[in-house]
Amino acid sequence: KDTSGTAIKDNIRKVSQGGGKPVDNAVDGLKAIAAGEKVDYSVASGPCDFDAKGDILDCKFRFEQIKSGKFTLVKIA
């Protein structure tokens, strides 16, 4: 599986406004996707939707980086 920033960008809208089964946790979301279902994933911060250009509407993201094997907060935006 590709975990690059590009892969995340290319797929985040598919799961956050997919018009599918509402899910609020990664385990249920991954199970549904593996079963071929569409999901509408709401994260801890709440629903996250995008406009036609792909810009985020009313949602914050937590950006972290792994340094020396530990997650380090970069920013919340």
Distance bins in CASP14 RR format, pairs under 12 A and 6 or more apart:
PFRMAT RR
TARGET T0000
AUTHOR 0000-0000-0000
RMODE 2
METHOD distances of the structure
MODEL  1
1 7 1 0 0 1 0 0 0 0 0 0 0
1 8 0 0 0 0 0 1 0 0 0 0 0
1 11 0 0 0 0 0 1 0 0 0 0 0
1 30 0 0 0 0 0 1 0 0 0 0 0
1 33 0 0 0 0 0 1 0 0 0 0 0
1 34 0 0 0 0 0 1 0 0 0 0 0
2 8 0 0 0 0 1 0 0 0 0 0 0
2 9 0 0 0 0 0 1 0 0 0 0 0
2 10 0 0 0 0 1 0 0 0 0 0 0
2 11 0 0 0 0 1 0 0 0 0 0 0
3 9 0 0 0 0 0 1 0 0 0 0 0
3 10 0 0 0 0 0 1 0 0 0 0 0
3 11 0 0 0 0 0 1 0 0 0 0 0
3 66 0 0 0 0 0 1 0 0 0 0 0
4 10 0 0 0 0 1 0 0 0 0 0 0
4 11 0 0 0 0 0 1 0 0 0 0 0
5 11 0 0 0 0 1 0 0 0 0 0 0
5 12 0 0 0 0 1 0 0 0 0 0 0
5 61 0 0 0 0 0 1 0 0 0 0 0
5 63 0 0 0 0 0 1 0 0 0 0 0
5 65 0 0 0 0 0 1 0 0 0 0 0
6 12 0 0 0 0 0 1 0 0 0 0 0
7 14 0 0 0 0 0 1 0 0 0 0 0
8 14 0 0 0 0 0 1 0 0 0 0 0
8 15 0 0 0 0 0 1 0 0 0 0 0
8 16 0 0 0 0 0 1 0 0 0 0 0
8 61 0 0 0 0 1 0 0 0 0 0 0
8 63 0 0 0 0 0 1 0 0 0 0 0
9 16 0 0 0 0 0 1 0 0 0 0 0
9 50 0 0 0 0 0 1 0 0 0 0 0
9 54 0 0 0 0 1 0 0 0 0 0 0
9 55 0 0 0 0 0 1 0 0 0 0 0
9 56 0 0 0 0 0 1 0 0 0 0 0
9 61 0 0 0 0 0 1 0 0 0 0 0
10 54 0 0 0 0 0 1 0 0 0 0 0
11 17 0 0 0 0 0 1 0 0 0 0 0
11 18 0 0 0 0 0 1 0 0 0 0 0
11 33 0 0 0 0 1 0 0 0 0 0 0
11 39 0 0 0 0 0 1 0 0 0 0 0
11 41 0 0 0 0 0 1 0 0 0 0 0
12 18 0 0 0 0 0 1 0 0 0 0 0
12 39 0 0 0 0 0 1 0 0 0 0 0
12 41 0 0 0 0 1 0 0 0 0 0 0
12 43 0 0 0 0 0 1 0 0 0 0 0
12 48 1 0 0 1 0 0 0 0 0 0 0
12 49 0 0 0 0 0 1 0 0 0 0 0
12 50 1 0 0 1 0 0 0 0 0 0 0
12 54 0 0 0 0 1 0 0 0 0 0 0
12 56 0 0 0 0 1 0 0 0 0 0 0
12 59 0 0 0 0 0 1 0 0 0 0 0
12 61 0 0 0 0 1 0 0 0 0 0 0
13 19 0 0 0 0 0 1 0 0 0 0 0
13 38 0 0 0 0 0 1 0 0 0 0 0
13 39 0 0 0 0 0 1 0 0 0 0 0
13 40 0 0 0 0 0 1 0 0 0 0 0
13 41 0 0 0 0 0 1 0 0 0 0 0
13 48 0 0 0 0 1 0 0 0 0 0 0
13 49 0 0 0 0 1 0 0 0 0 0 0
13 50 1 0 1 0 0 0 0 0 0 0 0
13 51 0 0 0 0 0 1 0 0 0 0 0
13 52 0 0 0 0 0 1 0 0 0 0 0
13 53 0 0 0 0 0 1 0 0 0 0 0
13 54 1 0 0 1 0 0 0 0 0 0 0
13 55 0 0 0 0 0 1 0 0 0 0 0
13 56 0 0 0 0 1 0 0 0 0 0 0
13 57 0 0 0 0 0 1 0 0 0 0 0
13 59 0 0 0 0 0 1 0 0 0 0 0
14 20 0 0 0 0 0 1 0 0 0 0 0
14 29 0 0 0 0 0 1 0 0 0 0 0
14 33 0 0 0 0 1 0 0 0 0 0 0
14 36 0 0 0 0 0 1 0 0 0 0 0
14 37 0 0 0 0 0 1 0 0 0 0 0
14 38 1 0 0 1 0 0 0 0 0 0 0
14 39 0 0 0 0 1 0 0 0 0 0 0
14 40 0 0 0 0 0 1 0 0 0 0 0
14 41 0 0 0 0 1 0 0 0 0 0 0
14 50 0 0 0 0 0 1 0 0 0 0 0
15 21 0 0 0 0 0 1 0 0 0 0 0
15 22 0 0 0 0 0 1 0 0 0 0 0
15 23 0 0 0 0 1 0 0 0 0 0 0
15 24 0 0 0 0 0 1 0 0 0 0 0
15 26 0 0 0 0 0 1 0 0 0 0 0
15 28 0 0 0 0 0 1 0 0 0 0 0
15 29 1 0 0 1 0 0 0 0 0 0 0
15 30 0 0 0 0 1 0 0 0 0 0 0
15 32 0 0 0 0 1 0 0 0 0 0 0
15 33 1 0 0 1 0 0 0 0 0 0 0
15 37 0 0 0 0 0 1 0 0 0 0 0
15 38 0 0 0 0 1 0 0 0 0 0 0
15 39 1 0 1 0 0 0 0 0 0 0 0
15 40 1 0 0 1 0 0 0 0 0 0 0
15 41 1 0 1 0 0 0 0 0 0 0 0
15 42 0 0 0 0 0 1 0 0 0 0 0
15 43 0 0 0 0 1 0 0 0 0 0 0
15 47 0 0 0 0 0 1 0 0 0 0 0
15 48 0 0 0 0 1 0 0 0 0 0 0
15 49 0 0 0 0 0 1 0 0 0 0 0
15 50 0 0 0 0 0 1 0 0 0 0 0
16 22 0 0 0 0 0 1 0 0 0 0 0
16 23 0 0 0 0 0 1 0 0 0 0 0
16 24 0 0 0 0 0 1 0 0 0 0 0
16 29 0 0 0 0 0 1 0 0 0 0 0
16 38 0 0 0 0 0 1 0 0 0 0 0
16 39 0 0 0 0 1 0 0 0 0 0 0
16 40 1 0 0 1 0 0 0 0 0 0 0
16 41 1 0 1 0 0 0 0 0 0 0 0
16 42 1 0 0 1 0 0 0 0 0 0 0
16 43 1 0 0 1 0 0 0 0 0 0 0
16 45 0 0 0 0 0 1 0 0 0 0 0
16 46 0 0 0 0 1 0 0 0 0 0 0
16 47 1 0 0 1 0 0 0 0 0 0 0
16 48 1 0 1 0 0 0 0 0 0 0 0
16 49 1 0 0 1 0 0 0 0 0 0 0
16 50 1 0 0 1 0 0 0 0 0 0 0
16 54 0 0 0 0 0 1 0 0 0 0 0
16 56 0 0 0 0 1 0 0 0 0 0 0
16 57 0 0 0 0 0 1 0 0 0 0 0
16 58 0 0 0 0 0 1 0 0 0 0 0
16 59 0 0 0 0 1 0 0 0 0 0 0
16 61 0 0 0 0 0 1 0 0 0 0 0
17 38 0 0 0 0 0 1 0 0 0 0 0
17 39 0 0 0 0 0 1 0 0 0 0 0
17 40 1 0 0 1 0 0 0 0 0 0 0
17 41 0 0 0 0 1 0 0 0 0 0 0
17 42 0 0 0 0 0 1 0 0 0 0 0
17 47 0 0 0 0 1 0 0 0 0 0 0
17 48 1 0 0 1 0 0 0 0 0 0 0
17 49 1 0 1 0 0 0 0 0 0 0 0
17 50 1 0 0 1 0 0 0 0 0 0 0
17 51 0 0 0 0 0 1 0 0 0 0 0
17 52 0 0 0 0 0 1 0 0 0 0 0
17 54 0 0 0 0 0 1 0 0 0 0 0
17 56 0 0 0 0 0 1 0 0 0 0 0
17 57 0 0 0 0 1 0 0 0 0 0 0
17 59 0 0 0 0 0 1 0 0 0 0 0
18 29 0 0 0 0 0 1 0 0 0 0 0
18 32 0 0 0 0 0 1 0 0 0 0 0
18 33 0 0 0 0 0 1 0 0 0 0 0
18 37 0 0 0 0 0 1 0 0 0 0 0
18 38 1 0 1 0 0 0 0 0 0 0 0
18 39 1 0 0 1 0 0 0 0 0 0 0
18 40 1 0 1 0 0 0 0 0 0 0 0
18 41 0 0 0 0 1 0 0 0 0 0 0
18 42 0 0 0 0 0 1 0 0 0 0 0
18 47 0 0 0 0 0 1 0 0 0 0 0
18 48 0 0 0 0 0 1 0 0 0 0 0
18 49 0 0 0 0 1 0 0 0 0 0 0
18 50 0 0 0 0 0 1 0 0 0 0 0
19 32 0 0 0 0 0 1 0 0 0 0 0
19 37 0 0 0 0 0 1 0 0 0 0 0
19 38 1 0 1 0 0 0 0 0 0 0 0
19 39 0 0 0 0 1 0 0 0 0 0 0
19 40 1 0 1 0 0 0 0 0 0 0 0
19 41 0 0 0 0 0 1 0 0 0 0 0
19 42 0 0 0 0 0 1 0 0 0 0 0
19 47 0 0 0 0 0 1 0 0 0 0 0
19 49 0 0 0 0 0 1 0 0 0 0 0
20 29 0 0 0 0 0 1 0 0 0 0 0
20 32 0 0 0 0 1 0 0 0 0 0 0
20 33 0 0 0 0 0 1 0 0 0 0 0
20 36 0 0 0 0 0 1 0 0 0 0 0
20 37 1 0 0 1 0 0 0 0 0 0 0
20 38 1 0 1 0 0 0 0 0 0 0 0
20 39 1 0 1 0 0 0 0 0 0 0 0
20 40 1 0 1 0 0 0 0 0 0 0 0
20 41 0 0 0 0 1 0 0 0 0 0 0
20 42 0 0 0 0 0 1 0 0 0 0 0
21 28 0 0 0 0 1 0 0 0 0 0 0
21 29 0 0 0 0 1 0 0 0 0 0 0
21 31 0 0 0 0 0 1 0 0 0 0 0
21 32 1 0 1 0 0 0 0 0 0 0 0
21 33 0 0 0 0 1 0 0 0 0 0 0
21 35 0 0 0 0 1 0 0 0 0 0 0
21 36 0 0 0 0 0 1 0 0 0 0 0
21 37 1 0 1 0 0 0 0 0 0 0 0
21 38 1 0 0 1 0 0 0 0 0 0 0
21 39 1 0 1 0 0 0 0 0 0 0 0
21 40 1 0 0 1 0 0 0 0 0 0 0
21 41 0 0 0 0 1 0 0 0 0 0 0
21 42 0 0 0 0 0 1 0 0 0 0 0
22 28 0 0 0 0 1 0 0 0 0 0 0
22 29 0 0 0 0 1 0 0 0 0 0 0
22 32 0 0 0 0 1 0 0 0 0 0 0
22 37 0 0 0 0 0 1 0 0 0 0 0
22 38 0 0 0 0 0 1 0 0 0 0 0
22 39 1 0 0 1 0 0 0 0 0 0 0
22 40 1 0 1 0 0 0 0 0 0 0 0
22 41 0 0 0 0 1 0 0 0 0 0 0
22 42 1 0 0 1 0 0 0 0 0 0 0
22 46 0 0 0 0 0 1 0 0 0 0 0
22 47 0 0 0 0 1 0 0 0 0 0 0
23 29 1 0 1 0 0 0 0 0 0 0 0
23 30 0 0 0 0 1 0 0 0 0 0 0
23 31 0 0 0 0 1 0 0 0 0 0 0
23 32 1 0 0 1 0 0 0 0 0 0 0
23 33 0 0 0 0 1 0 0 0 0 0 0
23 35 0 0 0 0 0 1 0 0 0 0 0
23 37 0 0 0 0 1 0 0 0 0 0 0
23 38 0 0 0 0 0 1 0 0 0 0 0
23 39 1 0 1 0 0 0 0 0 0 0 0
23 40 1 0 0 1 0 0 0 0 0 0 0
23 41 1 0 1 0 0 0 0 0 0 0 0
23 42 1 0 0 1 0 0 0 0 0 0 0
23 43 0 0 0 0 0 1 0 0 0 0 0
23 47 0 0 0 0 0 1 0 0 0 0 0
24 32 0 0 0 0 0 1 0 0 0 0 0
24 39 0 0 0 0 0 1 0 0 0 0 0
24 40 0 0 0 0 1 0 0 0 0 0 0
24 41 1 0 0 1 0 0 0 0 0 0 0
24 42 1 0 1 0 0 0 0 0 0 0 0
24 43 1 0 0 1 0 0 0 0 0 0 0
24 44 0 0 0 0 1 0 0 0 0 0 0
24 45 0 0 0 0 0 1 0 0 0 0 0
24 46 0 0 0 0 1 0 0 0 0 0 0
24 47 0 0 0 0 1 0 0 0 0 0 0
24 48 0 0 0 0 0 1 0 0 0 0 0
25 31 0 0 0 0 1 0 0 0 0 0 0
25 32 0 0 0 0 0 1 0 0 0 0 0
25 39 0 0 0 0 0 1 0 0 0 0 0
25 41 0 0 0 0 1 0 0 0 0 0 0
25 42 0 0 0 0 1 0 0 0 0 0 0
25 43 0 0 0 0 1 0 0 0 0 0 0
25 44 0 0 0 0 1 0 0 0 0 0 0
26 32 0 0 0 0 0 1 0 0 0 0 0
26 33 0 0 0 0 0 1 0 0 0 0 0
26 34 0 0 0 0 0 1 0 0 0 0 0
26 39 0 0 0 0 0 1 0 0 0 0 0
26 41 0 0 0 0 1 0 0 0 0 0 0
26 42 0 0 0 0 0 1 0 0 0 0 0
26 43 0 0 0 0 1 0 0 0 0 0 0
26 44 0 0 0 0 0 1 0 0 0 0 0
27 33 0 0 0 0 0 1 0 0 0 0 0
27 34 0 0 0 0 0 1 0 0 0 0 0
27 39 0 0 0 0 0 1 0 0 0 0 0
27 41 0 0 0 0 0 1 0 0 0 0 0
28 34 0 0 0 0 0 1 0 0 0 0 0
28 35 0 0 0 0 0 1 0 0 0 0 0
28 37 0 0 0 0 0 1 0 0 0 0 0
28 39 0 0 0 0 1 0 0 0 0 0 0
28 40 0 0 0 0 0 1 0 0 0 0 0
28 41 0 0 0 0 1 0 0 0 0 0 0
28 42 0 0 0 0 0 1 0 0 0 0 0
29 35 0 0 0 0 1 0 0 0 0 0 0
29 36 0 0 0 0 0 1 0 0 0 0 0
29 37 0 0 0 0 1 0 0 0 0 0 0
29 38 0 0 0 0 0 1 0 0 0 0 0
29 39 1 0 1 0 0 0 0 0 0 0 0
29 40 0 0 0 0 1 0 0 0 0 0 0
29 41 1 0 0 1 0 0 0 0 0 0 0
29 42 0 0 0 0 0 1 0 0 0 0 0
29 43 0 0 0 0 0 1 0 0 0 0 0
30 36 0 0 0 0 0 1 0 0 0 0 0
30 37 0 0 0 0 0 1 0 0 0 0 0
30 39 0 0 0 0 1 0 0 0 0 0 0
30 41 0 0 0 0 1 0 0 0 0 0 0
31 37 0 0 0 0 1 0 0 0 0 0 0
31 39 0 0 0 0 1 0 0 0 0 0 0
32 38 1 0 0 1 0 0 0 0 0 0 0
32 39 1 0 1 0 0 0 0 0 0 0 0
32 40 0 0 0 0 1 0 0 0 0 0 0
32 41 0 0 0 0 1 0 0 0 0 0 0
33 39 1 0 0 1 0 0 0 0 0 0 0
33 40 0 0 0 0 0 1 0 0 0 0 0
33 41 0 0 0 0 1 0 0 0 0 0 0
40 46 0 0 0 0 0 1 0 0 0 0 0
40 47 1 0 0 1 0 0 0 0 0 0 0
40 48 0 0 0 0 0 1 0 0 0 0 0
40 49 0 0 0 0 1 0 0 0 0 0 0
41 47 0 0 0 0 1 0 0 0 0 0 0
41 48 0 0 0 0 1 0 0 0 0 0 0
41 49 0 0 0 0 0 1 0 0 0 0 0
41 59 0 0 0 0 0 1 0 0 0 0 0
42 48 1 0 0 1 0 0 0 0 0 0 0
42 49 0 0 0 0 0 1 0 0 0 0 0
42 59 0 0 0 0 1 0 0 0 0 0 0
43 49 0 0 0 0 0 1 0 0 0 0 0
43 56 0 0 0 0 0 1 0 0 0 0 0
43 59 0 0 0 0 1 0 0 0 0 0 0
43 60 0 0 0 0 1 0 0 0 0 0 0
43 61 0 0 0 0 1 0 0 0 0 0 0
43 62 0 0 0 0 1 0 0 0 0 0 0
44 59 0 0 0 0 0 1 0 0 0 0 0
44 60 0 0 0 0 0 1 0 0 0 0 0
44 61 0 0 0 0 0 1 0 0 0 0 0
44 62 0 0 0 0 1 0 0 0 0 0 0
45 56 0 0 0 0 0 1 0 0 0 0 0
45 58 0 0 0 0 1 0 0 0 0 0 0
45 59 1 0 0 1 0 0 0 0 0 0 0
45 60 1 0 1 0 0 0 0 0 0 0 0
45 61 0 0 0 0 1 0 0 0 0 0 0
45 62 0 0 0 0 1 0 0 0 0 0 0
45 76 0 0 0 0 1 0 0 0 0 0 0
45 77 0 0 0 0 0 1 0 0 0 0 0
46 57 0 0 0 0 0 1 0 0 0 0 0
46 58 0 0 0 0 1 0 0 0 0 0 0
46 59 1 0 0 1 0 0 0 0 0 0 0
46 60 0 0 0 0 1 0 0 0 0 0 0
46 61 0 0 0 0 0 1 0 0 0 0 0
47 56 0 0 0 0 0 1 0 0 0 0 0
47 57 0 0 0 0 1 0 0 0 0 0 0
47 58 1 0 0 1 0 0 0 0 0 0 0
47 59 1 0 0 1 0 0 0 0 0 0 0
47 60 0 0 0 0 0 1 0 0 0 0 0
48 54 0 0 0 0 0 1 0 0 0 0 0
48 55 0 0 0 0 0 1 0 0 0 0 0
48 56 1 0 0 1 0 0 0 0 0 0 0
48 57 1 0 0 1 0 0 0 0 0 0 0
48 58 1 0 0 1 0 0 0 0 0 0 0
48 59 1 1 0 0 0 0 0 0 0 0 0
48 60 0 0 0 0 1 0 0 0 0 0 0
48 61 0 0 0 0 1 0 0 0 0 0 0
48 62 0 0 0 0 0 1 0 0 0 0 0
49 55 0 0 0 0 0 1 0 0 0 0 0
49 56 1 0 0 1 0 0 0 0 0 0 0
49 57 1 0 1 0 0 0 0 0 0 0 0
49 58 1 0 0 1 0 0 0 0 0 0 0
49 59 1 0 0 1 0 0 0 0 0 0 0
50 56 1 0 0 1 0 0 0 0 0 0 0
50 57 1 0 0 1 0 0 0 0 0 0 0
50 58 0 0 0 0 0 1 0 0 0 0 0
50 59 0 0 0 0 1 0 0 0 0 0 0
50 61 0 0 0 0 0 1 0 0 0 0 0
51 57 1 0 1 0 0 0 0 0 0 0 0
51 58 0 0 0 0 0 1 0 0 0 0 0
51 59 0 0 0 0 0 1 0 0 0 0 0
56 77 0 0 0 0 1 0 0 0 0 0 0
59 76 0 0 0 0 0 1 0 0 0 0 0
59 77 0 0 0 0 0 1 0 0 0 0 0
60 75 0 0 0 0 1 0 0 0 0 0 0
60 76 1 0 1 0 0 0 0 0 0 0 0
60 77 1 0 0 1 0 0 0 0 0 0 0
61 73 0 0 0 0 0 1 0 0 0 0 0
61 74 0 0 0 0 0 1 0 0 0 0 0
61 75 0 0 0 0 1 0 0 0 0 0 0
61 76 1 0 0 1 0 0 0 0 0 0 0
61 77 1 0 0 1 0 0 0 0 0 0 0
62 71 0 0 0 0 1 0 0 0 0 0 0
62 72 0 0 0 0 0 1 0 0 0 0 0
62 73 1 0 0 1 0 0 0 0 0 0 0
62 74 0 0 0 0 1 0 0 0 0 0 0
62 75 0 0 0 0 1 0 0 0 0 0 0
62 76 1 0 1 0 0 0 0 0 0 0 0
62 77 0 0 0 0 1 0 0 0 0 0 0
63 71 0 0 0 0 0 1 0 0 0 0 0
63 72 0 0 0 0 1 0 0 0 0 0 0
63 73 1 0 0 1 0 0 0 0 0 0 0
63 74 1 0 1 0 0 0 0 0 0 0 0
63 75 1 0 1 0 0 0 0 0 0 0 0
63 76 1 0 0 1 0 0 0 0 0 0 0
63 77 1 0 0 1 0 0 0 0 0 0 0
64 70 0 0 0 0 1 0 0 0 0 0 0
64 71 1 0 1 0 0 0 0 0 0 0 0
64 72 1 0 0 1 0 0 0 0 0 0 0
64 73 1 0 1 0 0 0 0 0 0 0 0
64 74 1 0 0 1 0 0 0 0 0 0 0
64 75 0 0 0 0 1 0 0 0 0 0 0
64 76 0 0 0 0 1 0 0 0 0 0 0
65 71 1 0 0 1 0 0 0 0 0 0 0
65 72 1 0 1 0 0 0 0 0 0 0 0
65 73 0 0 0 0 1 0 0 0 0 0 0
65 74 1 0 1 0 0 0 0 0 0 0 0
65 75 0 0 0 0 0 1 0 0 0 0 0
66 72 1 0 0 1 0 0 0 0 0 0 0
66 73 0 0 0 0 0 1 0 0 0 0 0
66 74 0 0 0 0 0 1 0 0 0 0 0
67 73 0 0 0 0 0 1 0 0 0 0 0
67 74 0 0 0 0 0 1 0 0 0 0 0
END
